[in-house]
Amino acid sequence: MAARQVKSQLANLQTRLASAKQVLERAQRAGMEVSSAIYQLSEARDRLVLARVQIHGFTPAMLLKTAAEGDSIAAQCEQSGSQALAELAYRRKGLAVSAAILLCMIGLLLLKIRQLKT
């Protein structure tokens, strides 16, 4: 029973790490600042390695604690990446609104120039 619990905890941690890495890489490719979250993700990977080493100590409680710490770090990293992607979407919407306003102003200026020429 303990072996199943340990295996599922380690599998969950690996899945969470992969998900967090994917989100952070997407945010980084988009140009968002996520270097601190990427560094924290490496700490979570270290916890996974430590948990795998602790398997040989036959102490499931320590292993589960280490894996839970790694899982919480990975969850924080994934949340940081998601927040960075949300900020990117907000910036893009703001850019679109600003561009629309500027184009309207240019159009109005062109109309006014035409009106003054006649």
DRENTILUM-610162 format. One record per residue: x, y, z of N, C-alpha, C in turn; residue in three letters. Coordinates in steps of 0.2 Angstrom, whole numbers, padded with zeros to 4 digits, always signed. Layout:
REM DRENTILUM-610162
XYZXYZXYZALA
...
REM end
This chain:
REM DRENTILUM-610162
+0004-0006+0000+0000+0000+0000+0004+0006+0000MET
+0010+0006+0004+0014+0012+0004+0018+0013-0002ALA
+0019+0007-0005+0023+0008-0012+0018+0011-0017ALA
+0012+0010-0017+0007+0013-0022+0007+0020-0020ARG
+0006+0022-0014+0006+0029-0012+0012+0033-0014GLN
+0018+0030-0013+0024+0033-0015+0024+0034-0023VAL
+0023+0029-0026+0023+0029-0033+0018+0034-0036LYS
+0012+0034-0033+0007+0039-0036+0010+0047-0034SER
+0013+0048-0028+0015+0054-0027+0021+0056-0031GLN
+0025+0052-0033+0031+0053-0037+0028+0055-0044LEU
+0023+0051-0047+0020+0052-0053+0017+0059-0053ALA
+0013+0060-0048+0010+0067-0048+0015+0073-0048ASN
+0020+0072-0045+0025+0077-0045+0029+0078-0052LEU
+0030+0072-0055+0033+0072-0062+0028+0076-0066GLN
+0021+0074-0066+0016+0077-0070+0016+0085-0069THR
+0016+0087-0062+0016+0094-0061+0022+0098-0063ARG
+0028+0095-0063+0034+0098-0065+0033+0099-0073LEU
+0031+0094-0076+0030+0094-0084+0026+0100-0086ALA
+0020+0100-0082+0015+0105-0083+0018+0112-0082SER
+0021+0113-0076+0024+0120-0075+0029+0122-0080ALA
+0033+0117-0082+0039+0118-0086+0036+0121-0093LYS
+0030+0117-0095+0027+0119-0101+0024+0126-0101GLN
+0021+0128-0096+0018+0135-0095+0024+0140-0095VAL
+0029+0139-0091+0034+0143-0090+0038+0144-0097LEU
+0039+0139-0101+0042+0140-0107+0038+0144-0112GLU
+0032+0143-0112+0027+0147-0116+0028+0154-0114ARG
+0027+0156-0108+0028+0163-0106+0035+0166-0107ALA
+0040+0162-0107+0047+0164-0108+0047+0165-0116GLN
+0045+0161-0120+0045+0162-0127+0041+0168-0129ARG
+0036+0170-0125+0032+0176-0127+0035+0182-0124ALA
+0041+0182-0121+0045+0187-0119+0043+0190-0112GLY
+0040+0186-0108+0038+0188-0101+0044+0186-0096MET
+0045+0189-0091+0050+0188-0086+0048+0183-0081GLU
+0050+0177-0082+0049+0171-0077+0055+0168-0075VAL
+0061+0171-0075+0067+0168-0073+0067+0165-0066SER
+0064+0169-0061+0064+0167-0054+0059+0161-0054SER
+0054+0160-0057+0050+0154-0057+0053+0148-0060ALA
+0057+0149-0065+0061+0144-0068+0066+0141-0063ILE
+0069+0146-0060+0074+0144-0054+0071+0140-0049TYR
+0065+0142-0047+0061+0138-0042+0059+0131-0045GLN
+0058+0131-0051+0056+0125-0054+0062+0120-0053LEU
+0068+0122-0054+0074+0118-0053+0074+0115-0046SER
+0072+0119-0041+0072+0117-0034+0067+0112-0033GLU
+0061+0112-0037+0056+0107-0037+0059+0100-0040ALA
+0063+0101-0045+0066+0095-0048+0071+0092-0043ARG
+0074+0096-0040+0079+0094-0035+0075+0089-0029ASP
+0069+0092-0028+0065+0088-0023+0063+0081-0026ARG
+0062+0081-0032+0060+0075-0035+0066+0070-0035LEU
+0072+0072-0036+0078+0068-0036+0079+0066-0029VAL
+0078+0070-0024+0079+0069-0017+0074+0063-0015LEU
+0068+0064-0017+0063+0059-0015+0064+0052-0018ALA
+0067+0052-0024+0069+0046-0027+0075+0043-0024ARG
+0079+0047-0021+0085+0044-0017+0082+0042-0010VAL
+0077+0045-0008+0074+0043-0001+0070+0036-0002GLN
+0069+0034-0008+0066+0027-0008+0070+0022-0005ILE
+0076+0023-0006+0081+0018-0004+0082+0018+0004HIS
+0079+0023+0007+0079+0023+0014+0073+0020+0018GLY
+0069+0018+0014+0063+0014+0016+0059+0018+0021PHE
+0059+0025+0021+0055+0029+0025+0049+0033+0021THR
+0044+0030+0020+0039+0033+0016+0036+0040+0018PRO
+0036+0041+0025+0034+0047+0027+0039+0053+0025ALA
+0045+0052+0025+0050+0057+0023+0049+0058+0016MET
+0049+0053+0012+0048+0053+0005+0042+0057+0003LEU
+0036+0056+0006+0030+0059+0004+0030+0066+0006LEU
+0034+0068+0012+0035+0075+0014+0039+0079+0008LYS
+0044+0076+0006+0049+0079+0001+0045+0080-0005THR
+0041+0075-0007+0037+0075-0014+0032+0080-0013ALA
+0029+0081-0007+0024+0086-0006+0027+0093-0007ALA
+0033+0094-0004+0036+0100-0004+0038+0102-0012GLU
+0040+0097-0015+0041+0098-0023+0035+0100-0026GLY
+0030+0097-0025+0023+0098-0028+0021+0105-0027ASP
+0021+0107-0021+0019+0114-0019+0024+0119-0023SER
+0030+0118-0023+0034+0123-0027+0033+0123-0034ILE
+0031+0117-0037+0029+0116-0044+0023+0120-0045ALA
+0018+0119-0041+0012+0123-0041+0012+0130-0041ALA
+0017+0133-0037+0018+0140-0037+0021+0142-0043GLN
+0026+0138-0046+0029+0140-0053+0024+0140-0058CYS
+0019+0135-0058+0014+0135-0063+0010+0141-0063GLU
+0008+0143-0057+0004+0149-0056+0007+0155-0058GLN
+0014+0155-0057+0018+0161-0059+0018+0162-0067SER
+0018+0156-0070+0018+0156-0077+0011+0158-0080GLY
+0006+0155-0077-0001+0157-0079-0002+0164-0078SER
+0000+0167-0072+0000+0174-0071+0003+0178-0077GLN
+0009+0176-0079+0013+0180-0084+0009+0179-0090ALA
+0006+0174-0092+0002+0173-0098-0004+0177-0098LEU
-0007+0178-0092-0013+0182-0091-0011+0190-0092ALA
-0005+0192-0090-0002+0198-0090-0001+0200-0098GLU
+0002+0195-0101+0003+0196-0108-0003+0197-0112LEU
-0008+0193-0111-0015+0194-0114-0018+0201-0113ALA
-0017+0203-0107-0019+0210-0105-0015+0215-0109TYR
-0009+0214-0109-0005+0219-0113-0007+0219-0120ARG
-0008+0214-0123-0010+0213-0130-0017+0217-0131ARG
-0021+0216-0127-0028+0219-0127-0027+0227-0127LYS
-0023+0229-0122-0021+0236-0122-0018+0239-0128GLY
-0013+0235-0131-0010+0237-0137-0015+0238-0143LEU
-0020+0233-0143-0025+0234-0148-0029+0240-0147ALA
-0031+0241-0141-0036+0247-0140-0032+0253-0141VAL
-0026+0254-0139-0022+0260-0141-0021+0261-0148SER
-0019+0256-0152-0019+0256-0159-0025+0258-0163ALA
-0031+0256-0160-0037+0258-0163-0038+0265-0162ALA
-0037+0268-0156-0038+0275-0154-0033+0279-0158ILE
-0027+0277-0159-0023+0281-0163-0025+0281-0171LEU
-0027+0276-0173-0029+0275-0180-0036+0280-0181LEU
-0040+0280-0176-0046+0285-0177-0043+0292-0176CYS
-0039+0293-0172-0036+0300-0172-0033+0302-0179MET
-0029+0298-0182-0026+0299-0188-0031+0300-0193ILE
-0036+0296-0193-0042+0297-0198-0045+0304-0197GLY
-0046+0306-0191-0049+0312-0190-0045+0318-0192LEU
-0038+0317-0191-0034+0323-0193-0034+0323-0201LEU
-0034+0318-0204-0034+0318-0211-0040+0321-0214LEU
-0046+0320-0211-0052+0323-0213-0052+0330-0211LEU
-0049+0332-0206-0048+0340-0204-0044+0343-0209LYS
-0038+0340-0211-0034+0343-0216-0037+0344-0223ILE
-0041+0339-0225-0045+0339-0231-0050+0345-0231ARG
-0053+0346-0225-0058+0351-0224-0054+0358-0224GLN
-0049+0359-0222-0045+0365-0222-0042+0367-0229LEU
-0041+0362-0233-0039+0363-0240-0044+0366-0244LYS
-0050+0364-0243-0055+0367-0247-0058+0373-0245THR
REM end
